[in-house]
Amino acid sequence: MKSVLEEHSDTETAYAILSHRWLDGDEVNYLEITELAKMENRDEIRERSGYQKIVKSCQQAENDGLKWLWVDTCCIDKRSSSELSETLNSMFRWYENSNKCYAYLHDVDVFPTAPNNETSAGSGCWPEWFSRGWTLQELIAPTDLQFFNKDWQAIGNKRDLATTLEKITRIPSGVLVDGLASYRPSVAQVMSWAADRRTTRIEDRAYSLIGLLDVNMPMLYGEGKKAFIRLQQEIIRNSSDQSIFAWKPTDDSPQTCGVLADDPSLFRDCHDIIQIPLRDFYSKLLDYWDVRVTSEDDKSLRTVYLPSLLSFSRKWTIDMPTLHVAIVTNLGIQMRLPLRRYPGCPIVLQVVLACRHEGSSGLITVDVVP
């Protein structure tokens, strides 16, 4: 195989793209692929399974009438932090704009229809590809995604397997078939799809979600779990979706001191949370607590400054123009939300969010201790 690396526009070039599970020590990186002809150990490199993935992907692209292929292992120069950051911020779009996406399942012969405790116990009893963080967007973004088994035999495509894929991933088949834009899932739903996925670097738990959540942020490897906090702050700056606050602490991950989750796993039970249109939310609040809607001139508002500052008045009111406005500051998140004292526990306040569980008419509430 003769390798040729060129830079092209993802909107003007027809290309295929590979989705796969990285195997430590067995992949071929950018430097190796560009210097392959000069290397004394090139035979060793060509024997790696990672090299064979590139060769097989190129052959499949050629069979599909495509001249170009993008592979994340060898097409990113990770020595350049700016190139790495640009790539990770663009990756969802690159998969979305691809003509073909090849999902290589290295650990199966046929596409699974049921969990296999013997061969896939370490990845939720499904092929390992379904347990990785980055492959979530690689499953959702492409229009034409084809699955291949360990011998590079075609074993199905995303559209035909949508019902089975929904069972494996909890991603609605409508998202898999028609894309995110047509389904418009809530932030909490998207987070829930990543709840049980793993990444080698802890920061990638957040970075692998930026395309799915339509935000951009710089990559700061070494920041650890702060990456997921930064991601949520960026979402709040760009969205009024209050389901981002609907996560639930677990016994293993007790309630933190703030209103933001420190890991996607805390959204595990949020797969059916949907947003409520503002008009419906206001109407439900009127019925829920018998409150009245106020104008800008009425200053008797219950105002919440989360996580550190809290003040409130005696009257129940809703300031419609500002209820969904949130500001991220150095002190935390400042926003206005309807709240009441928790029944039987006056030191706890109950905040109402503009979202609900699918199939339920009740609003989701969050308990806050000022």
N, C-alpha and C positions, 0 to 999 in steps of 0.2 A: 504494500500500500504506500503510495506517495502522499504525504501529508502537505497540505497547503493551507496556511492560516491567513485569512484576509478579514478586514473589518467591513461589515455591510450594514445597511439600514434594515431593521426588522419589519418595516412597513413597505419596503420596496423590493425585497428579495424573497424568493420562494425558498424555504428551508425546512429541514426536519430538525427535531430536537430530541435528546435522550433524557429519560428519567430512570433513575436506577438507585440502588443502595450502594453507597460507597463501602469498599472493603479495605480496611487499614493495611497499608504497606503493599497493596496490590494494584493501585491505580497508577495511571501515567499522567504526570503533571505538565504544565505549560513548558517548562524548561526542557524536560525530557523529550517532548514531542517535537520541539523546534530544533533540538540538537541531536536528534536520533541518528542521523546519517553519520555524524562525526564520533559517536560514542563507541568505545571499545566493548561495552557491555550491552550493546543494542539487542543481541540475541536474547539476553535475560529479560529485557524489557518487553520484547515481542512475545515472550512466553507467558507474560502476566495475563490474568483473566481480564484486567482492566484494559489492556491493549486489545484483546479479542473483542471486548464490548464495542470499542471504537470501530474496529474493522467490520464487525457484523452490522453495526448501525449504518456505516457508510454503504455497505452492500444493499441494505434494505432501502436506504434513501435513493440509491441509484435505481433500484427496482421500481420505486414509486415515481421515477422521473424527476427527482430533485438533485440539484447539483451541490447544494451546501447542507452541512450538518453542524449543529452546535452541541458540544458536550462540556459540561461544567468542569470536569476534571482537568482537561487540557486546553480549554479556551479562555481561562482566566489566569492572568499573571498576578498571583497573590503576593508577589514582592512589592506591588504598587498598592498602597492603601486606598488611593483615590479610585483606581480601577476596580478594586474589590467592592468599595462602597457603592460606586455607580452600578456595578453588576447586580448586587443584592437588591438595590432599590428598583432595578429595571426587570428583574427576573420574571415576575408575574406577567408583565407585558410581553416578554420574549416568548414565554410558553403560550400565552394567549394568541399571539400573532403567528405562531408556527403553522405550517401547512400540515405537518404530521408530527405526532409525538409518539415515541416508542418507549413504553414502560416495560423494562426488563425485570422479570421476577426470577431471580437466580436460584430460588429454592423450591420450585414447583415443576411438575410435568404437565398438569392440566390446571385450568383456572378453578380455584376452590369454590365449592358451594356450601361447605360446612366447615366449622373450625376443626383443626387437626391438632390434638394435644401432643402427639408424638413428634411431629416434625417441626411444629411452630410454637412450642410451648413458651419460648422466650419472647414472643411478639404477639401475645394475645391470641395465640392459636391460629393466626392467619399468617400469610406470607410476610416476611420481614419488611417488605416495601411499604406495607400499610401501617407500620408502627413508627415511621420516621417523620420528623417534623417538616422537612423541606418537601417531601413528596405530597403533602396535603395540597399546596397550591399547584403542584405539577399534575395532580389529578383533576382539579377543578378548572384550571385556566384553559387548557387546550380544547379546541372544538373537535378535533379528530385524534383521539388517543387510542392506540392499539397496544394490547398486551402480548408479551412474548415469554415463553417458558425458558428454562435453563439451557435448552438446546437451540434457542432462537427460532422456535416454531410459533406461529401466530396462534393465540388461544382465546381471542375475543377482542371486542372493542368496548369503549366506555358506554356508548349509547345502548347497545344490545344488553349489556350487563348492568344497567343502571339499578335495577331492583336488587340484585345481589350486592352491588357496591353499597347501596343504602344500608343493607343489613350489616355489612362489615364496618362501615365508617360512620353511620348515623347521619350522613349528609343526604338531604332529601333528593330523590331522583330528579326532581325538577331543576335543581341546581346543576346536577351532573349533565343533564341533557341540554338545558337552555342557558346555563351560565348564571353568574351572580346577579347581573343587571336585571334579569327578568324576574328573579325570585325576591331580591332585596331582603336578605336575612338580617337579623339584628346583630349587634356587636357580640352580645352574649352567646348567640347561636354559633357564630364563627369561632369564638374562643372555645366553645364546648367541643368542636370537632378536633381541636388540638390538645384536648385535656390529657389524653393518654398516649400522646406521641412523644418520642424521645429525640434528642439531638446530642451530638458529641460535645459541643460547646454550649454551656448554659445560656449564653447570650442569644444563640440561634433559636431558642424557644420563642423569643420576641421577634427577632429579625425575619424569621420565616413566615411571619404573619402580616408584614407591612403591606404587601401587595393585595392580600385578601381583604384587608381593612382600608385600603385606598389611602394610605398615608406614606410619607417619606421621612426618614430620619438618618442621621449619620451613624456609621458603625463604630462602636468603641469597644473592641474586644478587650476584656480585662475588667469590665464594669460589673460582671456577674448578673445578679437578679435585678440590678438597677435598670437593666435594659427593658424589662417588662414594665416597670413603672414608667419609664420614659415613653414607651409605646402607648400606654393608656393615656398619659398626659397629651400626647400628640393627637390621639383620637378625640379627646374632649375638646381640643382646640378646633377641630375640624367637623365635629358632629354634635348634634343635640340628642343622640340616642342614649337614654338614661339606663338602658339595660346593662351598660358597663358597670353599674353599681350593684347588679343583682346577683353577684357571685356569693357562694356559701362556704364558710369555713368548715373544715372537717376536724375529726378528732386528732388526726395526724398533723393537720395544719391549723392550729388554733387561730382565733380572731386576732388580727393585727391591730395596731393602734390607728391606722388610717382607713380611708374608704376605698383604696385601690388594692386589688389582689396582688400577691407577689408571685403568682404562678398560674398558668392556664388551667392547671388541674382543678382549681377552685371553681371553675365554670362547668365542671363535668355534668351537673344536673340542669344546665341551662339550655339544653338542645331544643326545647319547645317554647322558649320565651320569644315573644313577638312585640314589636313596638305598637303603641296606640296613637292614632292620629290626634293632634292637639285638640281639635274640636270635641272628639269623643272623650278625651282625657278630662277636659273641663266639665263636660256633662256628667261623667261618672263621679267626679269630685263633689259636684253639687248634690248628687244623690247619696254619696258615701258619708259625708260629714255635714251636710246641710250648710255648706259655705256659700259665700256670695263672691261674685267676680267684681273686681274693682278696676278703676282707671289709674292712670299715672298720677292723678292728683291726690289719690287717697294713700297716705303714707303709713297706715296702720297695717304693716305687713309682717308676717312671720318670716324672718330672714335667717338662713342657715349659712354659716361659713365653715366649710369642712376642710380638713379635719380639726382645726385648732380653735376656731372662734364660733360662738353661738349666741344669738340674741333673739327674742321673740316678744310679741305683744299679746294682748288678751283676745283680740278679735280674730276670727277665722276669715281670711281673705285670700284671694288669688290675684296676683298682678299678672295679667295675661301676657303683656309684651315682654316681660323679663323672666318668666318662670323657667324657661329652658335655656337661659343664658348662663354659661359657666366660664370662669376666668381662672387660669392656672397662674398662681403667684409663687413667690419664694416661701410663703407661709403655708401653702397648700392649695386647695381648690375652693374658690369662692362662687357660690351659686345660691339661688332662691328656690326652695322646694316647700310644698305643703307638708305640715307635720302636726302631730298631736302627742300628748303624753301617753305613754304605754299604760293600758288599763291595769290597775293594781300595782304599778311600779312607777311612781312619779319622777324618779331620777332618769328614767329611760324615755327617749323620744322616738316616735315612729314616723319615718319619712316615707312618703308615697312617691312611687316612680311611675312614669308614663309607659308602662309595659305590663304584660300579663302572660300567663301560661296559655298556650294554644288550647282551646276548648274550655277555658275558664273565663268568667266575666270579671272576677275579682282582680283588683290592682295589686301589684307586688309592693311590699313594704320592706323597709330596712330599719333595724333598731340602731339608734345612735345614743351614745352616752357622752354628754358635753363635758 
